[in-house]
Amino acid sequence: MKKITTLIMMFFIITSFSQKKSNGKIYIEHPALEIAKQFDEAFVKGDLETIKSLVADDFAWRNPSMRGRRGTLQQLLNRSNYLSKNIMNFEISHRGTAYPDVFEYKEDNSVDVKTYTWLTGYDKNTGVELNMPRNTNFRMSPDGKKIAWMSVMDDQLLWSKAYDAYETKKNGVIYKDHPYVSKVRLLIQAYQAMDFEKVRSIYNESTRFYDVMNSGIDEFKTLEEEFSSIDDYMNAFEIVDIRESGYPDVLDYEGDGAVVISWWVWTFKNKKSGNTARIKQHLHHSFNENGDIMREDYYFNPASLPQ
């Protein structure tokens, strides 16, 4: 029985190895790597003559946004020429510890160079920053001396943002008077009356609070945590008065929700010393489509409170 079991195991091992078939080799050093490197360097510099010398006569290229359409050499030259003149600190560099590979395929007798890079820079006209991974596949010509075609994978959404920055586009409507403004004003009136039960009812149980000046980035407070902080302040201070400064605006974006921005002057009294102080406060209230306050961002400097 032991002999039979051993024979069966040997059969499966031999079968597993027999299912593997090599289709070529992978190289970390190869003449094609230098061609790909020269191409990226020329593309960044806008060295159009060098680019033309590195590609085949029937060269084509593509990226995901082209949906199968082939880009021409002239389009690529135009792109290099524009980017080299308008993108400041323009670089295409190796990404971290990644390094390029050369794949020599046996089946179809072809050579591909695969590079894993990072593209950086910013548009000197719009200030839009380009900071994205860029993976490129260079297919070499049969003689291995030219680039026959290339495929680029990078952040098409970021490119779209960069292109859109040259246009003037509306992203919603600004309102001076709006039901959301009324809700914020009623919230402030409840604060002035120190009716914290009513204040709490105007928020949503899911409302998040962000103390811009005193919290880390994206360190939000829950409703319970925020009211615990309010209780601590109210033990030492009294709200004497709150005055609207200017008028609130509703930024009703084309996407979901809206934001009310407002400015207020709060007068606090120190219960122990009797001293008062006026503090300017800026508020952002983010609303969902149901009219609920889902987030409050406030600019508040506790050092300005009366001593």
N, C-alpha and C positions, 0 to 999 in steps of 0.2 A: 504493500500500500504506500509506504514511504517513497519507494522508487517511482511509482506512478505519479504521486504528487509532485515530485521533483521534476519529472519529465513534463508535466503540464505547466509548471511555473516557467521552465526553460522555453517552452513553446510560446507562451505569452510574451516573454521578454524579447525573444527573437522577432515575433510578429510586430511588437511595438517599435523596435528599431527599424524594421523593414518598411514601416509606414512613413518614415522620414525621408525626404528627398531634397537635396540642396538645389537652390535655384540661383546660386551665385555667391558673391562675397561682399563683406562690408569692410571698408577701409577708413582708418583714421588719418592716414596720410596718402595723398593721391594728387596728381597734377591738376585734376579738375577742381580741387579745392581752391587753388590759387586763382583760377578763372572766376569762380563765384565771388571770391574776396575782392578781386579787381572790379567786378561789376558793381557790387554794393558801394565801394569807395567812389567809383565814377558817378553812380546815381546820386549820392549825397552831394558831391561837388558840382553836379551839373556838367560833367565832362562828357558832352554828347559824342564827340569823336571817338573817345575810348569805348563808350557803350556800343557804338556801331561796329567797332572793330572786334568786339567780343561776341557778337551774336551772328547767327546764320542768316542767309539771305531771306529765308522764309520764316523768320522768327515770329513767334506769337506769344502772348501772355494772357493771364486771366486772374481774376479774384472773385470771391463769392458773389459780389454785387452784379457781376456781368452775366450770371445765370447761363453759362455755357457759351456765351459769345466770345470770340477771340479778339483780343486787343492787338492793335497794330504797333509796329516799332515807333512810328511817328507819335502815336498817342503816349507811349512810354517816354519818349524823348521830351515831349511837351510837359509831361508830369515832372520829370527830373529837373527840367529847366525852371519851372515855376517854383517847386519846393526848395531848390537850392538857393533861390533868390529871395524867398519870402519866409522860410522857416529858420528862425534864429536857433543857434546851437543844435543844428540838425545833425543827428547821429543815428547810425545803425550799428549796434555793437552786440557782442556775444551775450547771451542771457545767462547770468549767474555762472554756474559751473558747466553749463551745456556747451557742447562743441559740435561742429558739423560732421556729417558722415557721408561717405560715398558708397552707393550701392551699385555693384556691377551685376546686372541680371543676366543669367545664363540663357534662360528660355527665349527671350527676344533680343538678346545681344545689345542691351542698352545700358547707359550709365546715368544715374541720378545723383545730384548733390543735394542733400537736405540740410538746411541751416536753421538754427533756432536762435533768433536774435531779438533785440528790443529796439524799438524806434522811439526817439525822443526829440523834442524841440517845441517851439511855440511860434505861432503865426504873428509876424511883426505888425500886421495890419489890424488884427482882431484881438490878439492876446490869447486865443484859444490854445491850450496846451495839448500837445500830442505826446502820449506816453502809453505805449502799447506793445504787447508781444507781437512778433512778426516771424512767421514760419514760411520759408520759401523752398520750393522744389525746383531745381534747375535740371532740365533734361538736356544732356549733351548731344551734339551731333555725332553721327557714326564714327567719325575720325577722332572724336574726343577733344577737338580744338576750339569748338564754338558752342554757344548756348543755343539749342534748337528752340526751346520754349521754356517758360517759367510759370509757376503757379504760386500766388502769394496769398497767405492766410493771415489777415490782421483784423483790427477792430473797425468794421464798417460803420457801426453806429457813431464812433468817435470821428471818423472821416466825414460823415454826414453832418455832424455838429459843426465841424470846422468849415464846411462849405456853406451851411445855413447862416453862419455868423456874418457872411457878407451881405445878407439880405435884411430888410426891415420886416419883421413879422410880429403880428399881434398875438398875445398869449392870454387873452381874456379881457375883462372889463373892470374898471375901477368905479365903485359906487361911494357916494358921500352919505347917502341915506339908504338904509337897508334893514330888514328884520334882524340880521346878525349884529348890526350896530346897536340896535335897541337892546338886544340880549346882553351885549357887553356893558352898555350903560346901566342896565338893571343890576348886573353883577356888581358894578362899582358902587351903586347906591346901597346895595346890601352890605358891602364892606364898610361904607361910611357909617351906616347905622349899627355896625358891629353885630349884625344879625347873621352869625356864621352858620346857623342851620339853613337859612335861606340861601346863603352863598353856596353852601355845599350842594343844595338841590339844583342849582343852575348848572353845575358841572355834571359830567357823566361818570359813572363808576369806573369807566375805563380811561378817563382823562389822565394824561401824563403831564408832568410839570418839569420845566427845565429852567433852572436858575443859572442864567448865562454867565454871570460874573463870579459865581461861587461854586460851580460844579465842573467836573471834568467833562470832556466831550462825550455827548450821548449818555450822560449819567442822569437819567430821569427819575423823578419821584412819583410814587403812586398817590392816589387821592388821600389815603390814610397817612402816608408819610408827610405830605404837604400840610395837612391840617394839624399834624403833630408839631410841625415847625411853627405854624401860625399860633397855636396855643402857647408855645414858649415865648413868642414875641409879645403876645397880648398880656402875659403875666407881668411884663415890664413896661409896656407902652400902651398908649391909648391913641386911636385914630381920631383926630380933631376935625379934619376936613379933607376932602378930595375934590380938586378942581380939574375940569377938562382943559387940556392945553391944545389949542387948535381944534381939530375935529378928526374923528376916526375915519379910516378908509377901509372899504371892503375890496380886496383883490380877488375877484372871481375868475380863477384860472380856467382855461379851456379844458383841462383835465378834471378829475373829480375834486370836489370840495372847494373851499375858499378860505381866505385868511383875513382877519380884521386886525389892522395895526392901529394902535392908539397911544396917546401921550397924556400923562396925568401928573398933577402936582399934589403930593400927599403931605399933610401936616401931622406930625406925630408929637405926642407929649410923653416925656419920661415920668412915669407915675411916682417915682421916688423923689426926683429932684424938682419936678414941675417944669423943667426946661422943654422948649418946643423947637422943632426944626422942620423945614420944608424940603422935601425930596422929590426930584423929578424922576418919573418912572415911565419906561417904554414897554408896552405889552404887545405880544402877538397871540392871537387866538385862532387856532385852526379848527375849522368846522367840517363835518362830513356832510354827505348829501341829505341827511335827515335833519340837519340843523343842530346837531349835538357838538359841544365843544370837546374835541378829542385831544387837544394839546394846548398848553399855555407856556409860552416862553416869556420870561420877564427879566428885565435889567434892573437889578436892585443892589445898592451898595449899603450894607448894614453899618459901615463905618460912619455914614452920614446921620445915623439916628442920634437924637439928643442925649447928651450925657447927664 
